[in-house]
Every structure is written in C-alpha cells, then in structure tokens.
Amino acid sequence: MWISDYITRNSKSSSLSERGSVKGSLDGRLQVNASSDFSRVELAAPYGIVSVPPSGEQTVVINAGGCNVCVGTLSSPESLMPGELMLSSAGGARLVLKNDGKVYVNGREI
C-alpha cells in the first residue's frame, strides 16, 4: 500500500508515525510494539474491509488528532501485477482478482 510505504519511509523525520510489530488485540483494538508500546490502537481500512492483523505483523501507526491509528500492515505483492487484488486470511484462504477478469479462490479459477 503506497501510503504505508510513504509513511514508513518518512517516519524517521516525523514523530507522528511509527513502524512497529503487532503484539495482540483486545476488543478490536491493537497492541503495537514500536519505539514504545501502544495500546488500544484503532484500525483504519477502506470502507467495507474489516480485519485484525495477527501478532507479529509489521504495521504503521500514526497519531491522528491525539488518537493512535493503525493505517495498515506492510505486505509483499507476491505474484500480483499492478492493478490486481488479493484478499487473504491467516488460515490460508485466498481470493485473487486478476487484471484479465479471472477470479481465483484458493488457487482455483472460478
């Protein structure tokens, strides 16, 4: 996600953002270990997408109006081309939308 990359690259010059590791979650809010421990970190995501990153995932936390917000987890695009989308779960479920209109569910074209 370009915004996470941008924030992470520029976080050394700004005290408003930090890169850290998810320690866990409680009541839909994260606990993140960065330069200090953050608790009750709210999650931000595109409308209609809700997730809670598992422990160990690398994340970017910003301060938005006095509230700490996770703006996403750092990810690797694997075999995706620009414009393609993959949704995946920690359990291994995967949905891939390809540029040619094909849809793959757990590796099988539907």
Secondary structure, DSSP 8 states (H G I E B T S, - for coil): -HHHHHHHHHGGG-TTEEEEEEEEEETTEEEEESSSEEEEEEE--STT------TT-EEEEEEETTEEEEEEE----TT--TT-EEEE-TTS-EEEE-TTS-EEETTEE-
